[in-house]
Amino acid sequence: MAIVTPRNSVASTAPETSPSYAAPLAVVTTLFFMWGFLTCLNDILVPHLKSIFDLNYRQVMLVQFAFFGAYFIFSIPSAKVVDWIGYQKSMVLGLLITGLGAFLFLPAASVPSYPLFLVALIVLAAGITCLQVAANPYVTVLGKSSTASSRLNLTQAFNSLGTFLAPFFGGLLILSAAPKSMDEIRALAPDALQAYRLHEAATVKTPYVGLGIALVVLAIAIGSFKLPKIPQAQHQIGEKVDDSIWRHKNLIFGAIAIFVYVGAEVSIGSFLVNYFTQPEIGGFTEKVAASFVAFYWGGAMVGRFIGSGLLQKMKTGRLLGICAICAAVLVTVSMISTGHFAMWSIILVGFFNSIMFPSIFTLGVAELGPLTGDGSGIMIMAIVGGAILPLAQGAIADRIGIHHAFFVPVICYLYILFFALSGSKPNSERMVQT
């Protein structure tokens, strides 16, 4: 039988008078920082690989398709891994796989080969998938159920700190040299073209090898720390549960909301460098444009710190709805305007994106009880929206231009508004209404 909890919480099994979990929460928060940092580096890889391999927008969006497509493939297996070895060991395994993916950038850049870069991204994302499936639900059940949404927003704020710092890091180390124009690249002789690609691709080696080492060290540290076990929120192998995740409409609607949210956030972030280099928007170089991308992700960081406090006083669904409306309006304003007004309008969307993922996730896994881990797998699988929607927006941008292709995220935010107002209601509320 499902455990019934208030709407703005998950089915936490930690008692309301639980001991302090500050130390384990701080340890797990480092994971949120690392996968945020690695995910946002894709926004730097997109323009970099686009120029190296002479790709159009649809082709270069395979970067995001490969990365976020891995969530769809590996989420359910990761949920089974959590059932099998527990939350902590799953986090360690996820870090090691992520580190392997980072190390694979070395041979990809040495060839250089665009398909090998995509393979490296798939492996890296497989590890991050395992981290997300384990860490997100673990944070929601690590303490009082009444503060689950606020707690997840707080840890996600450090995820946003990683996404804020990554563009500066990537711009400095990956986009440090001024790339040749596409006309100059296409005029190069075959040998000169290969030498140019080798030189430009080599800029990713040091950053990703360094990150790989850091991930292995973090895996050792997480494995050595004694995290509290919460077996009641874990479905043990062979255990029979008198419930099904498919009976929880808030989970199904929530998975769709995660799909469109991540799709919208990644679509916007992936195009910002190219968007800001447009003469009618910013006219910046790629390196300067990359630094402005940091403000988009930095807004999410600030918003999550603020949201963590607001969610202790406001209903999660209400705040989520307000943010969805504001994001849709800002993207629309950017589409119908030009210059720095259009640029700062799209940057400000990051602030209102801030509380969306943790809020949708918390509402989606509410009242799942021992099925929380399995529900988490479904929710994380929906992150595949970050693979599909940017690819769709890339194809649209090739046809109508990057400026007006942003109507795709607007549609996504309207669905999130529906989820906030209606789709997020758990079974306890739906049964009362009927």
N, C-alpha and C positions, 0 to 999 in steps of 0.2 A: 504494500500500500504506500502511495506517495506521502511524503511528509509535507504538511501544509504550513506555509510561512507567509508573512505579509508580502504584498505585491512588490515592494522595492527591495526585496532580499532574495537570496537563494536559500535552498534547503540546507542550511548550515547545521552541522551536527555538533559543532563546538558549543559548549554551554554558554549561556549569556553571562555567567560569572566566571569566564575563562581567565587563565593567567595571562600575563603580558606576552604577546607574540612579537614585540618590537624587533628583537634580534633576528629571528628567522625571516620576518617580513623584509628587513633590510637586506639580508642575504639574497633572497629571491628577487628583490628589486633590481639587483645587478644584471639579472638575465633580461629584464625588460629594457634596460639601457642598451645592452649589447645587440639585441635583435632589432631595436629601433635604429641604431647606428648603421648596422649592416643593410637593413632594408632601404634606408634613405640614400645610401651610396649608389643604389640603382639609378637615382635621378641624375647622378653625375656620369654614370656609365652610359646612359642613353645618348646624350649628345656626343660623348667621346667616341663610342663605337660607331655612331652614325657617320661621323666624318672619316674615321679610319677605314671602314669597309664600304663607304659610299652607299648608304642605305636610305630608303624612303621612310616615312613615318610608320607605315604599317609594318615594314620589315624590322625596324629597330624596336618596335613595341613587343617583339618576340622576347626581348629581355624581361619585360614584366610578365609576359605569358609563361615563359619557362619558370620564372621565380614563383609566381603565385599559383601557377598550375600545379606545382608540387604540393601545395596545401590540399588540393582536391584528392590527389593520389595517396598522400601519406597521412592524412588526418585520422581516418578510421583505424589503420594499422597502429598509429601512435596511441590512440585510445586503448587499443588492446594491450599495447606495451605497458601503459599505465596500470591496467588491470592486473597484468602479469608481474611486474617488478616494482610497482608503486611509484608515487610522485617523484621522490628524490632521485632514485636511480634513473628514472626517465629523463630528468633534467640533465644529469651527467651524460647520458647517452646522446641527448640532443646536442649538447655542447661539443662533444667529440665529433659527431657527424658534421656539424657546422664548421668546425675547424678544418676537417678534411676538405670540405667544399672551398674554403678560403685558400688552402694550399694548392688546389687544382687550378687556380688562376695563374700559377707559375708556368705550367706547360702550355696553357691556352695562350698566354702572352708571348711565349717563346716561339710559337709556330709562325705568325699568329693565326688563329682560326676562330671565326665567329661561332661556328657550331660548338667548338670546345668551350668557349666562354659560356654558352647556354647550358652545357652539361655541368660545368662548375657551379652555375647558379642553381640548377636543379638540386644538386647534392647539398649545397649550402642551405637552400630553402627547406629541404627535407629535415635537416637538423633543427632549423628554427620552428618548423611545424611541430616537432616533438616537444620542443621547449614550450610552445604556446599551449598545446593540449594539456601539458602537465601544470604549468605555472599559473595560467589564468584561473582555473577552478580552484587550485590550491589556495590562492590568495582570497577567493570569495568565501571559503570555508574556514580560513585561518582567523577566527575571531567571532565577534557577535554578528548574527545574521542581519540585524538592523542597520549595521554600518558597512555591509558588504560592498554596495555600490560606491560609497565614498572611498573605501579602502582600495578598490580596484582602480578608481580614478587616480588616486595618489600614486600607486605604482606605475600606472600608465603615464603619469607626468614625467617620470624618469625615462620612460620609453621615448617620450617627446624630447627630452634633453638630448638623447642620442641622435634623434632625427634633426635637432637644431644644430648640433656640432658637426654632423657628417658633411654637410655641404661646404663648410669652411675647410675641413680636412681634405675632402675630395678636390675642391677647387685648388687648394694649395699644392697637393701632391700629384693629382691626376690631370688637372687642366692647367698646369703651371705654364706650359709653353703655348704660344699663340699658334693654333693650327692653321694649315694652309686652307685657302678657299677651295671649294669643290672644283672650280675650273682649273686651279693650279694642280690639284691632285689628279684630275683626269688627264692632264697634259703630260704627266710623268711617264717616262719609259718603264717597261715592266720591272727591270732591276731596281730602278730608283723608287718605284712605287712600293716594292717589297721592302726595301730598306726603310722607307718612310713609315710603313705600317709597323715594322719591327720596333722602330724608335718610339713611336707614339704608344704602342701597346705595352711597351716595357714600363711605362709609368705606373701601371697597376700592380707590378710585382711587389715592390717594397710595402705598400699599404696593406695588401691582402695577406702576405706572408706574416707581417707583424700582427695582424688581427688573428691569424690562425694560431700563432704562438700564445696570444692572450687568451684565446678560447680554451686551449688545452690547460693552461694554468688555472683558469676559472673552473674548469671541470674538476680538477684535482681539489680545489678549495671547496667547492660545493659538496663533493663526495666526502670530504673530511668533516664537514659541519653536521652536527646532529639536529636535523630538522624534526619537529614534532610530527608524529603519524596521526592521521585522522581516518581510520579505517571505515567509519560509518559513512563517509562520503566517497567510498571507493567500492566498485562492484568487483567482488572477488571472483576469480575463475571458478566456474562450476556452481556458483551461488544462484539460486532461483529468486527472482524478484517479481512480486505480484504487481507489475506495472510495465508500461512500455513508453519509450520516449515519443512514440508517434501519437500518444493520447494527449500530448501537451501542445496545444496550438501555439502557445507563446514561443515554444522552441522552434516550430516550423516557420512562423512569421519572423522570428528573430534571426533564423539562419538566412532568410531572404534579405532581411535588413542589413546583416553583416555583409552579404554579397554586394549589395548596391553601395553600402557605405565605403567599403574598402575600394571598390571599383571607382567611386567618385573621387576619393582622396588620392588614390594612386594616379588616376587619369590627370588630375590637376597637377600634382607634383611632377609627374613625368614630362609634362609639356612646358613647365615654367621656364626652364633655361631657353628653349627655342622661342617661347612666347615673348620673353623679355628682350630677345635679340631682334625682334621684329621692329622695323623702322617706325611704324605707327604706334608702337607700345613703349619701348624703352630705348631701342637702338644700342644696347650694350654689347660688349664682347661676351663670349661664353663664360670666361672667368669671373667677370663682374656680375653677370646674371646669376651665376651659381651662388654668390654671396647673398643675393636677395632671396633665393629659395630658402635660405636658413630662416628668414623672417616668417615664412609660411609655416614651417615646422615649429619655429619658436613660439608662434601664436598658439599652437596646440599645447605646447608645454605650459605656458602661462595660464591658458584656459583650464587645463586639468588641475593645476594647483588651486585655482579659484573654485572650480567645479567641485573639488573634493570637499571644500567647506560648504558650498551651497547645497550639496546633496544631503547634508546632515539636517537641513531645514526645509528643503523642497522635495516634492515627489519626483522620482527619477523620470517618469514619463512626461511630466509637465516641462521640466527643464530640457529634455531631449527634443520635445516638440518645438520649443522656442528656438533652439539652436538650428533645427532643420529649416525653419522658416527663414531665419537670418542668412543661412548659407545659400539657400536657393535664390534669395533676393540679390545677394552680393555677386554671385556668378552671373546672374542675368544682367546686372549693372555693368560688369566687366565686358560682357558680350556686346552691349549696345553703346559702349564708350571707347575712347582711345587715350593714348598718352599715359601719364603717370596715374591718372585717376583710375583707368582700367587696370593698371598694374597693382595698385594698392588695394583695389576692391577684391581682386582675386587672392592677394596675399592674406587679407583679413579673414577669408574663409577658413584658414587654418585655425583661428581662434575658436570658431564655432564648431569645427570638427572635433574639438578637444574631448568633450565628454561622450561623444557618440559611441565609439567602440566599447568602452567599459560599461556604459549604461545599457546598450543593446545586449551585450553579453550577459550582464547580471539579470536583466529582465527575462532573457531567453532561457536561462537555466534555472529560473525560479521554480521551486517545488519539485525538483527532480530527485531529491534524496540520494540513494545509492546509485542512481543513474546519472549523477552529475558528470562523472568522467566521460560516459558515453555521449551525453548531450554536448559536452565540450568538444568532442571529436566532430560532431555534426556542425557546430558553430564555427570551428576553426576550418573545417572543410570548405565552408562558404566563403572563406577568404579568397577562393579562386576567382571571385569577382575582380580582384586586382589583376588577374591574367586576361580575362575576357573583355572587360569594358575598356581598358586602355587600348587594346588591339582594335576594338570597334571604333573608338574615337580616332585612332591613328588613320584608319581607312577613310573615315569621314573627313579628317583634316586634309588628306591627300586630294580630296574632291572639292571641298568648299573652303578650305583654309583653316588654319589652326585657331583663328580668332572665334569663329562662329561654331566650331565643333564642340565648344563647351556646353552646348545644350544637353549633352548626355548626363553630366553630373546634376543638372537641374532636375531632371526626371528622377534621378536617384534620391535626392533630398526630399522630394514630394512623397515618395514611398515611405521614407523614414518618418515623415510626419504622420502618415497613416498608422505605422507601427506604434509610435509614441502615444497616439490618442486611443487606439482600439486594439491593434494586434498584440500588444504586450500584456494583455490581461491574462493572468494565470488561471488555472482550472477552478481555484477556490472562488474567484470573482465571477467567472462565467457561470458556474453552478448556482450562485446566489441570484444572478440576473435571470436565470431560466426558472 
